[in-house]
Amino acid sequence: MLYTVTGKPLKVDWDATCVNSIDEVLQNVLMIITTPKYSVPLDREFGIDFAALDRPIEAAMMLLRVEIAQKIALYEPRAIVKTISFLQGDLEMLDGRLIPYVSFEVNLDGVA
Protein backbone atom coordinates (compact mmCIF):
# COMPACT_ATOMS: atom_id res chain seq x y z
CA MET A 1 0.00 0.00 0.00
CA LEU A 2 1.24 3.49 -0.85
CA TYR A 3 1.31 6.15 1.89
CA THR A 4 1.87 9.88 1.50
CA VAL A 5 3.28 12.32 4.04
CA THR A 6 3.39 16.04 3.45
CA GLY A 7 5.86 18.54 4.87
CA LYS A 8 3.07 20.59 6.39
CA PRO A 9 3.51 20.56 10.17
CA LEU A 10 0.90 18.49 11.98
CA LYS A 11 0.23 17.65 15.59
CA VAL A 12 2.51 15.00 17.01
CA ASP A 13 0.69 11.75 17.73
CA TRP A 14 2.15 10.75 21.09
CA ASP A 15 0.31 7.41 20.88
CA ALA A 16 2.22 6.30 17.77
CA THR A 17 4.61 4.38 19.97
CA CYS A 18 3.61 0.86 18.97
CA VAL A 19 6.85 -0.63 17.77
CA ASN A 20 6.68 -1.73 14.13
CA SER A 21 3.38 -0.03 13.37
CA ILE A 22 2.44 1.89 10.23
CA ASP A 23 1.56 4.94 12.36
CA GLU A 24 5.07 4.91 13.80
CA VAL A 25 6.64 4.85 10.32
CA LEU A 26 4.36 7.66 9.07
CA GLN A 27 5.22 9.85 12.05
CA ASN A 28 8.95 9.10 11.72
CA VAL A 29 8.93 10.14 8.05
CA LEU A 30 7.05 13.32 8.97
CA MET A 31 9.63 14.13 11.66
CA ILE A 32 12.51 13.54 9.24
CA ILE A 33 11.16 15.86 6.53
CA THR A 34 10.08 18.67 8.88
CA THR A 35 13.15 18.80 11.14
CA PRO A 36 15.97 21.15 10.13
CA LYS A 37 19.41 19.57 10.04
CA TYR A 38 21.64 20.55 13.02
CA SER A 39 18.61 21.22 15.26
CA VAL A 40 18.70 17.93 17.20
CA PRO A 41 21.36 18.25 19.93
CA LEU A 42 22.45 14.60 20.14
CA ASP A 43 22.20 13.87 16.41
CA ARG A 44 23.15 16.94 14.37
CA GLU A 45 22.79 15.00 11.09
CA PHE A 46 19.10 14.21 11.70
CA GLY A 47 16.70 16.21 9.54
CA ILE A 48 16.89 18.03 6.23
CA ASP A 49 19.50 20.60 5.24
CA PHE A 50 17.39 23.51 4.05
CA ALA A 51 20.39 25.44 2.65
CA ALA A 52 19.23 24.33 -0.82
CA LEU A 53 16.28 26.69 -0.50
CA ASP A 54 18.54 29.62 -1.46
CA ARG A 55 19.03 28.10 -4.91
CA PRO A 56 16.80 28.51 -7.97
CA ILE A 57 13.53 26.61 -7.49
CA GLU A 58 14.35 23.72 -9.87
CA ALA A 59 17.80 23.19 -8.33
CA ALA A 60 16.35 23.41 -4.81
CA MET A 61 13.72 20.77 -5.61
CA MET A 62 16.34 18.42 -7.03
CA LEU A 63 18.68 18.83 -4.04
CA LEU A 64 15.85 18.42 -1.54
CA ARG A 65 14.59 15.27 -3.27
CA VAL A 66 18.03 13.71 -2.89
CA GLU A 67 18.37 14.87 0.74
CA ILE A 68 14.89 13.61 1.69
CA ALA A 69 15.42 10.20 0.05
CA GLN A 70 18.82 9.74 1.72
CA LYS A 71 17.61 10.74 5.17
CA ILE A 72 14.54 8.51 5.03
CA ALA A 73 16.68 5.56 3.91
CA LEU A 74 19.09 6.23 6.79
CA TYR A 75 16.68 6.98 9.63
CA GLU A 76 13.53 5.05 8.63
CA PRO A 77 14.51 2.09 6.40
CA ARG A 78 11.02 0.57 6.75
CA ALA A 79 9.76 3.36 4.44
CA ILE A 80 10.56 2.60 0.80
CA VAL A 81 10.35 5.95 -1.03
CA LYS A 82 8.55 5.84 -4.37
CA THR A 83 8.12 9.53 -5.27
CA ILE A 84 8.99 12.93 -3.85
CA SER A 85 7.11 15.90 -5.24
CA PHE A 86 6.31 19.41 -4.06
CA LEU A 87 3.05 21.29 -3.62
CA GLN A 88 3.19 24.10 -6.14
CA GLY A 89 -0.09 25.99 -5.86
CA ASP A 90 -0.35 29.71 -6.55
CA LEU A 91 0.01 30.62 -2.87
CA GLU A 92 3.14 28.49 -2.41
CA MET A 93 4.74 29.82 -5.59
CA LEU A 94 4.11 33.43 -4.61
CA ASP A 95 5.51 32.85 -1.12
CA GLY A 96 8.47 30.85 -2.43
CA ARG A 97 7.61 27.82 -0.30
CA LEU A 98 8.46 24.23 -1.15
CA ILE A 99 6.20 21.77 0.64
CA PRO A 100 7.32 18.18 0.03
CA TYR A 101 4.95 15.28 -0.62
CA VAL A 102 6.64 11.94 -0.03
CA SER A 103 4.95 8.75 -1.24
CA PHE A 104 6.31 5.47 0.06
CA GLU A 105 5.51 1.89 0.87
CA VAL A 106 5.98 0.45 4.34
CA ASN A 107 7.90 -2.79 4.95
CA LEU A 108 7.34 -3.78 8.57
CA ASP A 109 9.10 -7.12 8.12
CA GLY A 110 12.54 -5.58 7.88
CA VAL A 111 14.79 -3.66 5.57
CA ALA A 112 14.14 -4.20 1.85
Phi, psi and omega per residue, in radians:
M1 nan 2.473 -3.106
L2 -1.675 2.268 3.111
Y3 -2.003 2.650 3.118
T4 -2.266 2.333 3.069
V5 -2.141 2.393 3.123
T6 -1.880 2.715 -3.130
G7 -1.363 0.068 3.081
K8 -1.257 2.249 -3.120
P9 -1.073 2.357 3.099
L10 -2.184 2.987 3.052
K11 -1.177 2.530 3.080
V12 -1.355 2.315 3.093
D13 -1.611 1.695 -3.077
W14 -1.214 -0.190 3.106
D15 -1.576 -0.015 -3.130
A16 -1.437 0.864 -3.075
T17 -1.833 -0.021 3.083
C18 -1.075 2.040 -3.135
V19 -1.085 2.375 3.111
N20 1.124 0.707 3.069
S21 -1.944 2.735 3.118
I22 -1.116 -0.681 3.109
D23 -1.041 -0.667 3.114
E24 -1.124 -0.754 3.133
V25 -1.137 -0.780 3.122
L26 -1.035 -0.805 -3.135
Q27 -1.161 -0.675 3.115
N28 -1.097 -0.741 3.105
V29 -1.108 -0.748 3.098
L30 -1.037 -0.763 3.134
M31 -1.123 -0.673 -3.140
I32 -1.103 -0.815 -3.023
I33 -1.425 -0.209 3.135
T34 -1.886 -0.045 -3.130
T35 -1.684 2.204 3.066
P36 -1.236 2.407 3.072
K37 -1.014 2.559 -3.135
Y38 1.345 0.036 -3.095
S39 -1.638 -0.156 3.135
V40 -1.740 1.973 -2.997
P41 -0.959 -0.716 -3.076
L42 -1.642 -0.038 3.070
D43 -2.582 1.438 -3.051
R44 -1.147 -0.305 3.129
E45 -1.479 -0.245 -3.133
F46 -1.165 2.452 3.097
G47 1.730 -3.071 -3.024
I48 -1.855 2.361 3.073
D49 -1.417 1.891 -3.071
F50 -1.520 0.192 3.105
A51 -1.083 -0.434 3.135
A52 -1.125 -0.321 -3.097
L53 -1.157 -0.283 3.101
D54 -1.425 -0.080 -3.136
R55 -1.534 2.946 3.006
P56 -0.982 2.620 -2.970
I57 -0.943 -0.764 -3.130
E58 -1.149 -0.729 3.108
A59 -1.160 -0.709 3.132
A60 -1.100 -0.743 3.120
M61 -1.095 -0.750 3.138
M62 -1.089 -0.845 -3.119
L63 -1.118 -0.699 3.130
L64 -1.205 -0.618 3.076
R65 -1.041 -0.803 3.136
V66 -1.096 -0.828 -3.118
E67 -1.066 -0.794 -3.129
I68 -1.108 -0.811 -3.134
A69 -1.080 -0.744 3.140
Q70 -1.142 -0.766 -3.098
K71 -1.207 -0.648 3.094
I72 -1.167 -0.720 3.107
A73 -1.082 -0.637 -3.116
L74 -1.329 -0.842 -2.988
Y75 -1.685 -0.345 3.112
E76 -2.480 1.270 -3.073
P77 -1.157 -0.207 3.081
R78 -1.282 -0.275 3.100
A79 -1.663 2.069 3.129
I80 -1.770 1.813 -3.040
V81 -1.171 2.288 3.088
K82 -1.849 -0.850 3.116
T83 -2.503 2.630 3.013
I84 -2.291 2.051 3.112
S85 -2.251 3.129 -3.099
F86 -2.315 2.425 3.042
L87 -1.186 2.174 -3.085
Q88 -2.297 0.947 3.057
G89 -1.335 3.034 -3.121
D90 -1.019 -0.753 -3.117
L91 -1.100 -0.772 -3.131
E92 -1.162 -0.694 3.141
M93 -1.146 -0.727 3.140
L94 -1.171 -0.624 3.137
D95 -1.475 -0.161 -3.123
G96 1.254 0.509 -3.123
R97 -1.681 2.485 3.007
L98 -2.014 1.975 3.132
I99 -1.919 1.939 -3.070
P100 -1.305 2.532 2.971
Y101 -2.088 2.040 -3.098
V102 -1.959 2.104 3.080
S103 -1.842 2.344 -3.071
F104 -2.705 2.805 3.002
E105 -1.767 2.747 -3.137
V106 -1.988 2.245 3.081
N107 -2.019 1.689 -3.108
L108 -1.412 -0.158 -3.111
D109 -1.422 -0.223 -3.110
G110 2.539 -3.037 -3.117
V111 -1.319 2.384 -3.139
A112 -1.245 nan nan
